[in-house]
Amino acid sequence: MKSTIFQRYGGFASVSKVVMSFYDKVLESPIASPYFAAQVMGGPASYTDEQFKRVHSHLGITEIAFKETMELLMESLEYHDFADEDIKHVEGQMMDRKNFIITKR
């Protein structure tokens, strides 16, 4: 059985450090700070596309804020020595859900 990214990087104890690093970056960003990102690494929580839409629809997330958040997430994963293929996987998961995260006006 293939392990998930969450499992390969040490489960909750290790991935929570990545998440905290990411949130620190987001909170420092004037563009991304009003928003938050969902988990897409195969961890214990998973969300359907409909749940992504419901959770994010009221936030008014713009294309610019989404892009900024993605850049900060990728930086956080790189900082914590995630393999390129795993970073690309997480990026792909987020891009697949982009239309459920960005608010169309």
Backbone bond lengths (Angstrom), bond angles and torsions (degrees), N, CA, C in turn:
res aa  C-N    CA-C-N  psi(-1)  N-CA   C-N-CA  omega(-1)  CA-C   N-CA-C  phi
1 M - - - 1.450 - - 1.533 109.36 -
2 K 1.305 116.16 130.32 1.459 121.95 179.81 1.527 109.68 -73.19
3 S 1.324 115.57 132.85 1.461 118.80 178.98 1.527 110.12 -78.91
4 T 1.311 115.51 155.47 1.465 120.92 178.11 1.525 109.28 -83.16
5 I 1.307 116.66 165.52 1.468 120.83 175.19 1.521 108.81 -58.34
6 F 1.298 116.59 -41.97 1.465 122.59 179.38 1.528 109.92 -55.22
7 Q 1.324 117.96 -46.13 1.460 122.01 -179.46 1.530 111.66 -70.39
8 R 1.343 117.26 -41.17 1.466 121.00 -177.62 1.526 112.86 -63.05
9 Y 1.319 116.79 -28.60 1.459 119.83 -178.27 1.520 113.23 -102.31
10 G 1.316 116.78 22.63 1.461 120.99 169.50 1.505 116.76 94.72
11 G 1.311 118.26 12.75 1.457 120.80 176.40 1.519 112.75 68.71
12 F 1.314 114.76 -153.65 1.460 120.96 -171.69 1.523 113.05 -58.43
13 A 1.318 118.13 -45.11 1.469 120.79 -174.96 1.526 111.59 -58.25
14 S 1.316 117.24 -43.30 1.466 120.20 -178.27 1.522 112.75 -82.98
15 V 1.313 116.66 -45.06 1.462 119.81 -176.66 1.521 110.93 -66.79
16 S 1.318 117.41 -30.87 1.469 118.94 178.01 1.527 110.89 -62.64
17 K 1.340 118.04 -30.96 1.469 120.92 176.26 1.523 110.49 -66.96
18 V 1.328 116.46 -38.48 1.464 120.44 177.24 1.521 109.69 -64.59
19 V 1.321 116.05 -44.46 1.462 120.99 -179.24 1.529 110.04 -62.62
20 M 1.318 117.50 -43.25 1.465 120.19 179.37 1.532 110.89 -64.55
21 S 1.323 116.82 -40.51 1.462 121.01 176.35 1.528 110.68 -60.55
22 F 1.329 115.00 -44.56 1.460 120.68 178.17 1.527 110.67 -61.22
23 Y 1.332 117.50 -47.99 1.462 119.90 -179.61 1.527 111.48 -62.74
24 D 1.326 118.05 -36.47 1.466 119.74 175.62 1.518 110.61 -58.75
25 K 1.333 116.54 -44.27 1.466 121.13 178.61 1.528 110.58 -63.57
26 V 1.328 116.51 -44.01 1.463 121.03 -179.24 1.528 110.37 -62.36
27 L 1.323 116.96 -44.10 1.463 120.42 -178.43 1.523 112.42 -65.35
28 E 1.334 117.39 -25.01 1.462 121.37 177.28 1.524 112.50 -83.86
29 S 1.312 117.32 -12.46 1.464 121.46 -176.83 1.524 110.85 -88.39
30 P 1.326 117.41 124.06 1.465 119.00 177.74 1.532 112.48 -66.73
31 I 1.326 116.78 -23.27 1.461 120.30 179.90 1.520 111.47 -84.24
32 A 1.325 116.70 -46.76 1.470 120.67 -171.62 1.525 114.13 -91.39
33 S 1.315 118.42 -17.54 1.468 119.62 -172.99 1.525 115.41 -56.30
34 P 1.336 119.92 -30.41 1.466 117.41 178.95 1.537 114.36 -73.56
35 Y 1.323 117.39 -5.33 1.458 121.37 -173.78 1.526 111.34 -118.74
36 F 1.301 115.59 175.06 1.459 121.35 173.60 1.522 108.89 -143.38
37 A 1.349 116.70 161.14 1.471 121.35 179.69 1.523 109.81 -111.70
38 A 1.305 115.38 154.31 1.453 121.62 177.73 1.512 110.61 -94.78
39 Q 1.287 115.11 164.92 1.459 123.66 -175.92 1.518 110.45 -82.37
40 V 1.343 117.45 131.37 1.469 121.71 -177.73 1.523 112.41 -137.51
41 M 1.322 117.67 27.26 1.458 120.32 -176.88 1.517 113.43 -105.77
42 G 1.325 118.36 12.95 1.459 119.94 179.07 1.517 112.74 80.14
43 G 1.312 115.87 23.81 1.462 120.31 -179.32 1.516 111.27 -75.74
44 P 1.303 115.73 -167.98 1.463 118.79 -174.79 1.524 114.16 -66.94
45 A 1.311 117.32 -21.84 1.461 120.16 176.91 1.519 108.80 -104.58
46 S 1.317 116.48 140.13 1.461 119.55 174.68 1.517 107.67 -140.95
47 Y 1.319 115.56 152.84 1.449 120.59 -173.64 1.517 110.54 -129.10
48 T 1.309 115.66 142.75 1.456 120.55 174.81 1.523 107.97 -80.07
49 D 1.328 115.77 164.82 1.464 119.38 177.05 1.518 110.70 -59.32
50 E 1.317 116.67 -38.25 1.467 120.67 179.61 1.529 110.79 -64.16
51 Q 1.330 117.42 -38.78 1.465 120.26 177.20 1.534 110.67 -66.69
52 F 1.340 116.93 -40.38 1.465 120.28 175.28 1.523 109.83 -56.47
53 K 1.308 116.30 -47.37 1.464 120.95 -178.41 1.527 110.93 -62.27
54 R 1.322 116.68 -46.41 1.463 121.09 -177.89 1.533 111.13 -63.80
55 V 1.326 117.07 -42.02 1.461 121.43 -177.23 1.529 111.97 -69.94
56 H 1.332 117.02 -34.24 1.450 120.48 -173.48 1.532 114.43 -98.93
57 S 1.321 118.75 -18.65 1.468 121.63 -171.09 1.531 113.75 -59.01
58 H 1.306 118.16 -35.32 1.468 120.65 -177.55 1.529 113.17 -81.26
59 L 1.338 117.50 -6.84 1.458 120.69 -175.13 1.521 113.81 -84.75
60 G 1.321 117.19 -17.18 1.456 120.38 179.64 1.520 112.92 64.98
61 I 1.315 117.32 39.88 1.460 122.16 -177.17 1.525 109.89 -68.91
62 T 1.318 115.47 127.25 1.461 121.57 -178.62 1.536 110.11 -92.82
63 E 1.320 115.15 166.66 1.471 121.51 175.32 1.530 110.09 -58.72
64 I 1.326 117.02 -41.42 1.470 121.70 -179.45 1.524 110.66 -64.54
65 A 1.321 117.02 -44.23 1.471 120.74 179.11 1.525 111.06 -65.48
66 F 1.328 117.29 -38.87 1.461 121.13 177.99 1.529 109.63 -62.56
67 K 1.325 116.83 -46.09 1.464 121.44 -179.48 1.528 110.47 -61.61
68 E 1.298 117.22 -45.85 1.464 122.19 178.40 1.524 110.86 -59.26
69 T 1.308 116.60 -45.90 1.457 121.68 -179.92 1.524 110.87 -62.96
70 M 1.319 116.68 -41.32 1.467 120.77 177.66 1.525 110.49 -61.91
71 E 1.312 117.88 -44.10 1.465 121.10 179.44 1.533 110.79 -61.68
72 L 1.323 116.73 -41.88 1.464 120.54 179.35 1.525 111.49 -67.48
73 L 1.314 117.04 -37.34 1.466 120.54 177.36 1.523 110.37 -65.11
74 M 1.331 116.79 -46.07 1.466 120.17 179.91 1.532 110.86 -62.25
75 E 1.331 117.57 -40.90 1.468 121.69 176.38 1.526 110.59 -59.89
76 S 1.315 116.57 -42.03 1.466 120.72 -179.22 1.521 110.97 -65.00
77 L 1.312 116.91 -42.42 1.464 120.21 179.47 1.531 110.47 -65.86
78 E 1.331 117.00 -41.62 1.463 120.90 177.87 1.535 110.73 -63.29
79 Y 1.305 116.80 -43.14 1.462 121.78 -179.87 1.519 111.24 -58.95
80 H 1.323 115.91 -35.86 1.470 121.34 -178.94 1.527 112.04 -93.23
81 D 1.319 116.03 20.31 1.468 123.52 172.04 1.525 115.31 60.05
82 F 1.322 116.32 37.52 1.462 119.38 172.66 1.522 108.10 -70.93
83 A 1.312 116.55 143.54 1.462 121.51 177.26 1.525 109.54 -64.95
84 D 1.326 115.87 148.24 1.471 120.75 179.89 1.520 112.07 -53.12
85 E 1.333 117.47 -41.97 1.468 120.10 -178.59 1.529 111.48 -64.79
86 D 1.319 117.36 -33.88 1.464 120.34 178.44 1.528 111.16 -74.16
87 I 1.320 116.63 -37.80 1.468 120.26 175.82 1.529 109.41 -62.29
88 K 1.317 116.60 -43.85 1.467 120.51 178.72 1.523 111.09 -63.87
89 H 1.322 117.30 -35.89 1.467 120.61 177.86 1.529 110.46 -63.74
90 V 1.330 116.55 -48.77 1.465 120.39 179.74 1.525 109.69 -61.76
91 E 1.331 116.52 -43.42 1.461 120.30 178.13 1.531 110.44 -59.63
92 G 1.323 116.65 -43.89 1.464 120.68 178.60 1.516 112.33 -62.09
93 Q 1.333 116.30 -40.71 1.467 120.11 178.38 1.524 110.67 -61.97
94 M 1.327 116.13 -42.09 1.464 119.50 178.93 1.521 110.93 -68.01
95 M 1.313 117.14 -42.34 1.472 120.38 -179.77 1.529 110.44 -64.51
96 D 1.326 117.29 -36.03 1.465 120.84 177.10 1.528 111.38 -62.99
97 R 1.323 117.09 -26.31 1.462 121.53 -177.59 1.530 112.72 -102.46
98 K 1.311 116.51 2.33 1.470 121.59 -175.99 1.530 111.78 -50.57
99 N 1.314 117.81 -45.52 1.464 121.12 -177.73 1.522 113.12 -67.28
100 F 1.316 116.99 -16.72 1.467 120.78 177.66 1.521 110.65 -93.67
101 I 1.325 117.45 -9.31 1.461 122.37 -176.24 1.530 111.86 -104.29
102 I 1.328 116.03 -43.17 1.474 120.73 -179.13 1.521 109.25 -77.42
103 T 1.320 115.14 136.93 1.462 120.83 178.26 1.523 108.73 -85.87
104 K 1.310 115.84 122.28 1.468 120.91 176.60 1.513 108.89 -81.90
105 R 1.299 115.35 132.88 1.489 119.32 -179.94 1.487 110.36 -116.07
